[in-house]
Amino acid sequence: MRFLVISDLHASLEATEAVFHAADGAYDQILCCGDLVGYGPSPNEVIEQIAARQALCVRGNHDKVACDIDDASLFNEQAQQAITWTRMALTPEHKRFLQELPQGPILVDGNRYQLAHGSVLNEDEYVYSPEEAYDSLNDSAAPITFVGHTHVCGAFSLRKNGFVQAGIDDMEKLQFDVWISLAGGSRYLINPGSVGQPRDGDPRAAYVLFDSDDCAVMFKRVEYDIQKVQEKMRATPLPGYLIRRLEFGE
């Protein structure tokens, strides 16, 4: 079985559609690590895309704030401005959709894999380093966990000897468009990156394909119409910084 793994769509319809178009025919089910909304101009439309495809999705921190489960006290000024507008833009139906998203982590595919937004221990926790990844890898209920939140694609692996490595086993750097085997006996924390607002210096939408039969992942990027998203954002009160950053993947 093949999965399309996505995260942090952030109300970018154009980026979301570009990923679905690029991955068309290459997957059986969608796994989403949350943050469907926030920052971007099309929250209702992105939720519709996810709902129509029956994606298995956990909530992100922007999702739970946008639907009034939590407040925006932990957000910076730009994120607070964006979520205030998002709350007003969401229809009651789509707000309910967000309210009904499960809190991660959740087990999927017969408990073989796990899905979370931040870390396994805290949906709001960022995982950037091997040190930060250790607890999630050690405490995960499954050998492979997919997470988002950082907007940076990559992976961490925990060996049998307890050593945590940034990357997948002996891979020196992240490779795109090739199948990467996940060795048995190791545990993995895999981040597909962000669909709608990458922050790794590459503005293209990011996603992962996961083949459960071969136990392999493929990191992917696809271009989308950034200017169209920016035009939509300029027609809203969304902060200019959020508009500009899309061009640079930051």
C-alpha distance (Angstrom), angle and dihedral (degrees) to the residues before:
residue distance angle dihedral
M1 . . .
R2 3.78 . .
F3 3.78 126.1 .
L4 3.78 131.6 -161.1
V5 3.82 105.1 -142.6
I6 3.81 116.9 -160.8
S7 3.77 138.7 163.6
D8 3.79 143.7 177.4
L9 3.79 99.4 24.7
H10 3.80 89.3 165.7
A11 3.78 98.6 -164.7
S12 3.80 95.0 -60.6
L13 3.79 105.5 141.7
E14 3.79 94.0 179.5
A15 3.81 93.5 53.1
T16 3.80 91.5 44.6
E17 3.79 93.3 50.4
A18 3.80 91.0 46.4
V19 3.80 91.0 55.6
F20 3.80 93.4 47.2
H21 3.80 90.7 48.2
A22 3.82 93.6 47.7
A23 3.80 92.9 47.2
D24 3.80 95.9 41.9
G25 3.79 110.6 138.1
A26 3.80 93.6 7.6
Y27 3.81 99.3 93.2
D28 3.79 143.3 44.7
Q29 3.80 100.6 -157.0
I30 3.81 138.5 15.2
L31 3.80 122.7 -127.0
C32 3.81 114.8 -166.6
C33 3.80 124.7 -168.0
G34 3.79 93.9 -157.9
D35 3.79 143.0 -108.5
L36 3.77 97.6 110.6
V37 3.80 90.0 163.4
G38 3.78 141.1 33.8
Y39 3.82 129.9 82.4
G40 3.81 96.1 27.3
P41 3.83 135.0 85.0
S42 3.84 102.9 -122.0
P43 3.82 110.4 58.2
N44 3.80 97.1 145.9
E45 3.79 94.3 45.9
V46 3.81 93.4 49.7
I47 3.79 91.9 49.7
E48 3.81 88.5 51.2
Q49 3.81 90.2 53.4
I50 3.80 91.7 51.8
A51 3.80 94.3 43.8
A52 3.80 93.3 47.9
R53 3.80 90.9 54.6
Q54 3.81 93.4 45.9
A55 3.77 92.2 -127.9
L56 3.77 117.9 -172.2
C57 3.79 100.7 -122.5
V58 3.79 140.2 173.5
R59 3.78 121.6 -155.1
G60 3.79 123.0 -99.5
N61 3.78 128.2 -148.0
H62 3.82 92.1 -99.8
D63 3.80 90.4 49.0
K64 3.79 94.0 54.9
V65 3.82 92.8 46.0
A66 3.80 93.1 46.3
C67 3.82 91.5 54.6
D68 3.83 94.3 44.7
I69 3.79 98.3 -108.5
D70 3.80 88.4 121.1
D71 3.80 137.4 11.7
A72 3.80 127.9 -113.4
S73 3.79 97.4 -115.8
L74 3.81 92.6 119.3
F75 3.82 93.5 50.6
N76 3.78 124.5 97.5
E77 3.79 119.8 -118.9
Q78 3.80 96.4 -90.8
A79 3.81 92.8 47.0
Q80 3.80 90.3 48.9
Q81 3.79 91.4 52.4
A82 3.79 90.7 48.5
I83 3.79 94.9 48.4
T84 3.81 91.7 48.0
W85 3.79 89.4 57.1
T86 3.81 91.6 42.6
R87 3.81 91.7 54.9
M88 3.80 89.8 54.5
A89 3.81 93.3 44.8
L90 3.82 97.1 50.2
T91 3.78 117.5 97.0
P92 3.83 117.1 -131.4
E93 3.80 89.0 -109.9
H94 3.78 93.9 54.4
K95 3.79 92.8 43.1
R96 3.81 88.0 56.1
F97 3.79 89.4 50.0
L98 3.80 89.6 57.4
Q99 3.80 92.2 45.1
E100 3.79 90.0 55.5
L101 3.80 95.9 51.3
P102 3.82 110.4 112.9
Q103 3.76 122.1 -114.8
G104 3.77 111.6 -114.4
P105 2.87 150.0 -85.5
I106 3.79 98.5 66.7
L107 3.79 128.3 164.6
V108 3.80 118.6 -124.4
D109 3.80 139.9 -173.0
G110 3.78 97.7 26.0
N111 3.82 92.8 -36.2
R112 3.80 91.1 -63.5
Y113 3.80 94.7 121.4
Q114 3.78 137.9 26.9
L115 3.78 132.6 -140.5
A116 3.82 125.2 -156.1
H117 3.78 139.6 153.8
G118 3.80 106.5 -138.7
S119 3.79 115.5 -0.7
V120 3.78 129.9 -27.2
L121 3.81 89.2 -105.6
N122 3.81 99.7 43.1
E123 3.80 129.3 19.2
D124 3.82 89.9 -150.0
E125 3.81 95.9 50.5
Y126 3.81 120.3 107.1
V127 3.80 119.6 -138.5
Y128 3.80 111.8 -156.2
S129 3.81 104.5 139.7
P130 3.81 139.1 43.9
E131 3.79 88.5 -110.5
E132 3.79 90.9 55.9
A133 3.81 91.1 44.7
Y134 3.80 96.3 52.6
D135 3.81 99.0 81.6
S136 3.80 92.7 46.3
L137 3.79 91.8 49.4
N138 3.79 93.8 44.5
D139 3.82 95.8 44.9
S140 3.80 98.9 39.0
A141 3.79 116.2 122.4
A142 3.82 90.3 -142.8
P143 3.81 134.3 44.1
I144 3.82 92.4 -120.9
T145 3.80 122.7 46.1
F146 3.79 126.0 -179.5
V147 3.81 117.4 -152.3
G148 3.80 138.8 168.1
H149 3.82 133.5 177.8
T150 3.83 98.9 106.7
H151 3.84 95.1 71.1
V152 3.82 86.6 -137.5
C153 3.79 119.9 112.7
G154 3.77 118.7 -136.7
A155 3.78 144.5 93.2
F156 3.78 146.0 -114.4
S157 3.79 125.9 -149.3
L158 3.80 130.0 -159.4
R159 3.79 115.9 -152.0
K160 3.78 127.3 -150.5
N161 3.81 88.7 -103.4
G162 3.83 90.5 60.1
F163 3.80 95.3 -106.8
V164 3.81 114.8 141.4
Q165 3.80 117.1 -151.2
A166 3.77 129.8 -169.2
G167 3.78 102.6 -123.1
I168 3.78 133.3 20.7
D169 3.80 114.0 -50.9
D170 3.83 109.8 -66.8
M171 3.79 96.6 -8.3
E172 3.81 107.8 129.3
K173 3.79 96.0 -155.8
L174 3.77 138.7 2.4
Q175 3.80 112.8 -78.9
F176 3.80 125.3 -156.3
D177 3.80 131.1 -150.3
V178 3.82 94.5 14.6
W179 3.78 129.4 99.9
I180 3.80 110.9 -110.8
S181 3.79 116.4 -160.3
L182 3.79 119.2 -134.4
A183 3.79 108.8 -140.9
G184 3.78 120.5 -130.4
G185 3.78 114.8 -111.2
S186 3.81 94.5 36.2
R187 3.80 126.3 95.2
Y188 3.79 121.5 -136.3
L189 3.77 138.8 -154.0
I190 3.81 107.8 -166.7
N191 3.80 125.7 -171.6
P192 3.83 116.1 -166.9
G193 3.82 91.6 -162.4
S194 3.78 124.4 -129.9
V195 3.78 128.1 -44.0
G196 3.80 96.7 -164.6
Q197 3.80 106.2 26.8
P198 3.83 116.0 19.9
R199 3.79 115.8 -169.3
D200 3.79 102.7 -170.3
G201 3.80 98.0 89.4
D202 3.81 94.0 -92.3
P203 3.82 112.7 100.3
R204 3.80 94.4 -162.2
A205 3.79 118.8 107.7
A206 3.80 112.7 -95.9
Y207 3.80 131.0 -145.0
V208 3.80 142.9 149.6
L209 3.79 134.2 -129.8
F210 3.79 115.0 -150.1
D211 3.81 123.4 -164.6
S212 3.80 107.6 -160.1
D213 3.80 93.9 -172.0
D214 3.81 93.6 57.5
C215 3.82 93.5 27.7
A216 3.79 92.3 -129.7
V217 3.80 136.8 132.6
M218 3.78 133.6 -151.9
F219 3.81 121.7 -159.2
K220 3.79 112.7 -145.5
R221 3.83 139.5 -174.1
V222 3.79 129.2 -166.6
E223 3.79 133.0 -174.6
Y224 3.79 119.7 -122.1
D225 3.80 137.2 -179.5
I226 3.80 100.0 -80.6
Q227 3.80 92.8 169.5
K228 3.79 91.6 58.1
V229 3.79 90.8 52.6
Q230 3.80 89.9 48.7
E231 3.80 91.5 50.8
K232 3.79 90.1 53.4
M233 3.79 90.6 48.2
R234 3.79 92.4 51.7
A235 3.80 88.3 58.4
T236 3.81 89.1 61.0
P237 3.83 134.1 56.8
L238 3.83 90.2 -103.3
P239 3.84 111.3 137.5
G240 3.79 118.7 -94.3
Y241 3.80 91.7 -127.2
L242 3.79 90.5 63.2
I243 3.79 89.6 50.7
R244 3.80 95.5 50.4
R245 3.79 97.6 44.1
L246 3.82 92.6 64.7
E247 3.81 90.1 72.2
F248 3.78 93.0 59.1
G249 3.79 103.9 35.9
E250 3.77 92.9 -121.3
